[in-house]
Amino acid sequence: MEFDLTEQQSAIGEVARKLGHDFGVEYWTKKDQTEEFPREFWDAICESGLSGTLVPEEFGGSGLGMSEMAIIIENLAAAGAGATVGQLFMIGPIFGGLAIQRFGTLAMKRAELPKIAKGQIVSMALTEANAGSNTLEISTSAVRSSRGWRISGSKIWITGMDAAAKVLVIARTQKVEEAARRTEGLSLFLIDCQRRGLQFTPIPKCGTHTLSASSVHFDDVEVADGELVGTLHQGWTHLVDVLNPERIATTAALVGCGELAIKLGVEYANNRKVFRGMPVSSYQGIQFPLAKAFVDLQSARLMNYKAAWLYDNQRPNGTECNIGKLIAARAAELATDQAMQMMGGMGYARDSHVERLWRDARLFRIAPISEEMILNFVATHSLGMPRSY
């Protein structure tokens, strides 16, 4: 069993960490306050070639895997970006790149993958207000027309629509009662974000301000046959191959976020002296919570590397992806909260930077999958217990 990173992986991590430091916490605080997409940061990612990590070499990428992607995201998050950077790699390299690479036609790969390698943003329209985590109950439909398909329906909490050129839409192409199995009848379509009949409205939210989340409405949006991704009615099985990497990206970002929060907290505590001239970091009440967060983050990192390795080797990875995300979300919340707590009132100030990390990290106990649904998954798939929902 080998735990060392390869020379290539270590080098990639160093490149990501250096680039991340070029856009440190001050940059992200400014972007957070103005609620702007981090365009300069993403452009630098693209220029470095990191945006094309998952894209095969024949289409302009590096042809690497989720293991390398996890290392990149983790280092960028730890260098200043925090948890949101994981979402940034979802909208494009994962939602677009992996879906097309695995299930797109050769024509679609030739047309889209080089653009994604260079940084084209691709959102994914999956979640619906009335379905929530129950994806099989989505009602957005794609109905056959003389020109291909017409999509109608609504989505919610769709990330990055205002920065995206394309959106991967999950729609029902077959009624539930007509499908042979419950998991059939969904299909994936890759369409332009500026298409007639497609409208989106950003949702005001607590954190992750550098990436918008929108309500999206489809009103008889025309879709060509060539924009179908994968096999008709088999979108659910395709979707799983995209959602597991989403978990890996989330976990990597949370691990990096927690590392950054602990670093900021320790630096403050080592320099803060209140009683008897002793730094507050010498108190066990300060040490223990951050030590606990550190322990949990290390566990999440190892589970995430295992999940990424399994994915890259085309082995079952759902349990590992979900476990890593569960541990990381709680650990990052603990790390950011305790870093803020040890700073006292200063931790609540924007200049401390941990309040942004805290707000951003809190989302990921809910998204992209809630911890309750993760425990449901583990109970049924790992323990053999009956479905409770």
C-alpha positions in Angstrom: 0.0 0.0 0.0 1.6 3.3 -1.2 0.7 6.6 0.5 3.3 8.8 -1.1 2.3 11.2 -3.9 4.0 10.6 -7.3 6.6 13.2 -8.4 4.0 14.5 -10.9 1.3 14.8 -8.3 3.6 16.6 -5.9 4.7 19.0 -8.6 1.0 19.7 -9.6 0.2 20.4 -5.9 3.1 22.9 -5.7 2.0 24.7 -8.8 -1.5 25.0 -7.5 -0.3 26.2 -4.0 1.9 28.8 -5.6 -0.9 30.0 -7.9 -3.3 30.1 -4.9 -0.9 32.3 -2.9 -0.8 34.7 -5.8 -4.5 35.2 -5.1 -4.5 35.1 -1.3 -7.1 35.8 1.3 -7.3 39.6 0.5 -8.3 38.8 -3.1 -11.0 36.5 -2.0 -12.3 38.8 0.7 -12.7 41.6 -1.9 -14.5 39.2 -4.4 -16.7 38.0 -1.6 -17.7 41.6 -0.6 -18.5 42.6 -4.2 -20.1 39.2 -5.0 -18.0 38.9 -8.2 -17.0 35.8 -10.1 -13.2 35.4 -9.6 -12.4 35.9 -13.2 -8.7 36.8 -12.7 -8.1 33.7 -10.6 -9.9 31.4 -13.1 -8.0 33.0 -16.0 -4.7 32.2 -14.2 -5.9 28.6 -13.6 -6.6 28.3 -17.4 -3.2 29.8 -18.3 -1.4 27.3 -16.0 -3.2 24.4 -17.7 -4.9 23.2 -14.5 -8.3 23.7 -15.9 -7.6 20.9 -18.4 -6.4 18.3 -15.9 -9.3 15.9 -16.6 -9.5 16.5 -20.4 -7.7 13.8 -22.5 -4.5 15.0 -24.3 -6.0 14.5 -27.7 -8.5 17.2 -26.9 -6.1 19.7 -25.4 -5.9 18.6 -21.8 -3.5 16.8 -19.5 -5.3 13.5 -19.5 -4.9 13.1 -15.7 -7.5 12.0 -13.1 -9.6 12.9 -10.1 -6.6 12.2 -7.9 -4.7 15.1 -9.4 -7.8 17.2 -9.5 -8.3 16.6 -5.7 -4.7 17.7 -5.0 -5.1 20.8 -7.1 -8.3 21.9 -5.4 -7.0 21.1 -1.9 -4.0 23.3 -2.4 -5.9 26.2 -4.0 -8.3 26.2 -1.1 -5.6 26.1 1.5 -3.7 29.0 -0.1 -6.6 31.4 0.2 -9.7 30.4 -1.8 -11.4 28.3 0.8 -14.3 25.9 0.2 -15.8 27.7 -2.8 -13.0 26.7 -5.1 -14.3 23.2 -5.3 -17.5 24.5 -6.9 -15.4 26.4 -9.4 -13.9 23.2 -10.7 -17.3 21.5 -10.8 -18.7 24.0 -13.3 -16.6 23.0 -16.3 -14.0 20.3 -15.7 -16.5 18.0 -14.0 -20.0 18.8 -15.0 -19.0 19.5 -18.6 -15.7 17.7 -19.1 -16.4 14.4 -17.5 -19.9 14.1 -18.8 -18.8 14.7 -22.3 -15.7 12.7 -22.0 -17.5 9.6 -20.8 -20.8 9.8 -22.7 -20.6 12.4 -25.5 -20.3 11.6 -29.1 -17.0 12.1 -30.9 -18.4 15.2 -32.6 -19.4 16.6 -29.2 -16.0 15.8 -27.7 -14.1 17.5 -30.6 -16.4 20.6 -30.3 -16.5 21.0 -26.5 -13.6 19.4 -24.7 -10.9 21.8 -26.1 -13.0 24.7 -24.9 -13.4 23.2 -21.4 -9.7 22.5 -21.3 -9.2 26.2 -21.8 -11.7 27.1 -19.1 -15.2 27.3 -20.6 -17.7 27.2 -17.7 -20.5 24.6 -17.8 -23.2 24.6 -15.2 -25.4 21.7 -14.3 -29.2 22.1 -13.9 -30.3 19.2 -11.8 -32.0 20.3 -8.5 -35.7 21.2 -8.4 -37.6 22.8 -5.6 -40.2 20.0 -5.3 -37.8 17.1 -5.7 -34.8 18.2 -3.6 -32.5 15.2 -3.1 -35.0 12.9 -4.8 -33.6 13.3 -8.3 -35.8 10.6 -9.7 -38.8 12.8 -9.0 -37.8 15.8 -11.1 -40.5 17.1 -13.4 -38.6 19.2 -15.9 -39.4 17.5 -19.2 -38.0 17.2 -22.7 -40.7 16.5 -25.2 -40.0 15.4 -28.8 -40.5 18.0 -31.5 -40.0 18.3 -35.2 -36.5 19.9 -34.6 -35.4 17.6 -31.7 -36.7 18.4 -28.2 -38.4 21.1 -26.2 -37.5 21.5 -22.5 -39.9 23.0 -20.0 -39.7 23.2 -16.3 -37.7 24.9 -13.4 -34.5 24.3 -11.5 -33.1 25.8 -8.3 -29.7 26.4 -6.7 -27.9 26.1 -10.1 -24.3 27.3 -9.7 -22.5 29.7 -12.0 -25.2 30.4 -14.6 -24.1 34.0 -15.0 -20.5 32.9 -15.9 -21.4 29.8 -17.9 -21.5 29.3 -21.7 -23.2 25.9 -21.5 -25.5 24.1 -19.0 -25.9 20.4 -18.6 -29.7 19.9 -18.1 -31.2 16.8 -16.6 -34.8 16.3 -17.9 -37.4 13.6 -18.0 -37.8 12.2 -21.5 -40.1 9.3 -20.4 -43.0 9.3 -18.0 -42.4 7.4 -14.8 -45.2 5.0 -15.5 -43.8 4.2 -18.9 -40.3 3.4 -17.8 -39.2 -0.2 -17.3 -37.4 0.8 -14.1 -37.6 3.7 -11.7 -34.1 4.8 -12.6 -35.0 5.1 -16.3 -36.5 7.9 -18.2 -34.0 10.7 -17.4 -31.7 12.2 -20.1 -28.9 14.7 -20.2 -28.7 17.6 -22.7 -25.9 20.2 -23.2 -27.3 23.5 -24.3 -26.3 27.2 -24.5 -27.1 29.3 -21.5 -28.3 32.2 -23.7 -30.9 30.2 -25.6 -34.3 31.5 -26.2 -36.8 30.5 -23.5 -34.1 30.0 -20.8 -34.0 32.5 -18.0 -32.2 32.5 -14.6 -32.3 34.7 -11.5 -29.6 34.7 -8.8 -30.6 33.8 -5.3 -29.3 36.0 -2.4 -27.5 33.7 0.0 -25.4 33.5 3.2 -22.0 32.7 1.7 -20.2 31.4 -1.4 -20.7 34.9 -2.8 -18.1 34.5 -5.6 -20.3 32.0 -7.4 -23.9 32.7 -8.0 -26.7 30.2 -7.4 -29.8 30.7 -9.5 -33.4 29.8 -10.1 -33.6 28.6 -13.7 -36.7 28.5 -15.9 -37.1 26.6 -19.2 -40.0 27.7 -21.4 -40.2 25.4 -24.4 -36.4 25.7 -25.0 -35.5 24.1 -28.3 -32.8 21.4 -28.2 -31.2 19.6 -31.1 -30.8 15.8 -31.2 -27.0 16.4 -31.3 -27.2 18.0 -27.9 -28.2 14.8 -26.1 -25.4 13.5 -23.9 -25.2 9.8 -23.7 -28.0 7.3 -24.1 -31.6 8.4 -24.2 -33.5 7.6 -21.0 -30.3 6.4 -19.2 -29.3 9.8 -17.8 -29.5 8.5 -14.2 -26.6 6.1 -14.6 -24.6 8.8 -16.4 -25.4 11.3 -13.7 -23.9 9.1 -11.0 -20.6 9.2 -12.8 -20.6 13.0 -12.5 -22.0 13.3 -9.0 -19.3 11.2 -7.3 -16.5 13.4 -8.7 -18.5 16.3 -7.4 -18.2 14.9 -3.9 -14.4 14.4 -4.4 -14.0 18.1 -5.4 -16.2 19.2 -2.5 -14.1 17.2 0.0 -10.8 18.5 -1.3 -12.0 22.1 -1.0 -13.2 21.5 2.5 -9.9 19.9 3.6 -8.0 22.9 2.2 -10.5 25.3 3.8 -10.1 23.7 7.1 -6.3 23.8 6.8 -6.4 27.5 6.0 -8.7 28.2 9.0 -6.5 26.3 11.4 -3.4 28.2 10.0 -5.1 31.6 10.5 -6.3 30.6 14.0 -2.9 29.3 15.2 -1.1 32.3 13.9 -3.5 34.6 15.8 -3.4 32.5 19.0 0.4 32.3 19.0 0.6 36.1 18.9 -2.3 36.9 21.2 -1.3 37.4 24.9 -4.0 38.2 27.5 -3.1 36.7 30.9 0.4 36.3 32.5 2.1 37.1 29.2 1.2 33.7 27.9 0.0 33.2 24.3 -3.6 32.0 24.3 -2.5 29.1 22.1 -0.9 27.6 25.2 -4.4 26.9 26.7 -5.9 23.4 26.2 -9.3 25.0 25.6 -7.8 26.6 22.5 -5.7 23.7 21.4 -8.1 20.8 21.6 -10.9 22.0 19.3 -8.4 22.8 16.5 -6.5 19.6 17.1 -9.8 17.7 16.8 -10.5 19.5 13.5 -7.0 18.7 12.3 -7.5 15.0 13.1 -10.8 14.9 11.2 -9.4 16.8 8.2 -6.6 14.2 7.9 -9.1 11.4 7.9 -11.2 13.2 5.3 -8.1 13.7 3.1 -7.1 10.1 3.2 -10.7 8.9 2.4 -10.9 11.4 -0.4 -7.6 10.2 -2.0 -9.0 6.6 -1.8 -12.2 7.7 -3.4 -10.3 9.5 -6.2 -8.1 6.5 -6.7 -11.1 4.2 -7.0 -12.7 6.5 -9.5 -9.6 6.8 -11.6 -9.3 3.0 -11.7 -13.0 2.6 -12.6 -13.8 0.8 -9.3 -17.0 1.4 -7.2 -16.4 4.6 -5.2 -19.8 5.9 -4.0 -19.3 5.0 -0.3 -15.8 6.5 -0.1 -16.9 9.7 -1.9 -19.8 10.2 0.5 -17.9 9.3 3.7 -15.1 11.7 2.8 -17.5 14.5 2.2 -19.4 13.9 5.4 -16.2 14.0 7.5 -14.7 17.0 5.7 -17.9 19.1 6.0 -18.1 18.6 9.7 -14.3 19.1 10.2 -14.2 22.3 8.1 -17.2 23.7 10.0 -15.4 22.9 13.3 -12.1 24.4 12.1 -13.6 27.6 10.9 -15.9 28.0 13.9 -13.2 27.4 16.4 -10.7 29.7 14.6 -13.3 32.4 14.8 -14.1 31.6 18.4 -10.4 31.8 19.5 -10.1 35.2 17.9 -13.0 36.6 19.9 -14.6 39.7 18.5 -11.9 40.0 15.9 -12.9 36.7 14.4 -16.2 38.2 13.5 -14.6 41.0 11.5 -14.0 40.6 7.8 -10.4 41.4 8.2 -9.9 38.1 10.0 -10.9 36.2 6.9 -12.2 33.3 8.9 -15.8 34.6 8.9 -15.8 34.1 5.1 -14.4 30.7 5.4 -17.0 29.9 8.1 -19.9 31.2 5.9 -18.7 29.3 2.8 -18.0 26.0 4.6 -21.4 25.8 6.2 -23.1 25.2 2.9 -21.4 21.9 2.4 -23.1 20.2 5.3 -26.1 20.6 3.0 -24.8 20.5 -0.5 -24.1 19.0 -2.9 -25.7 16.2 -0.8 -26.9 16.6 2.8 -25.2 14.6 5.6 -28.6 12.9 6.3 -28.7 11.6 2.7 -25.1 10.4 3.1 -26.0 8.4 6.2 -29.0 7.0 4.3 -26.6 5.9 1.5 -24.2 4.2 3.9 -27.0 2.5 5.8 -28.5 0.9 2.7 -25.4 0.3 0.5 -22.8 -0.5 3.1 -24.8 -2.0 6.0 -27.5 -3.7 4.0 -30.3 -2.0 5.8 -33.7 -1.3 4.2 -34.4 2.1 2.6 -36.0 4.5 5.1 -37.2 7.0 2.5 
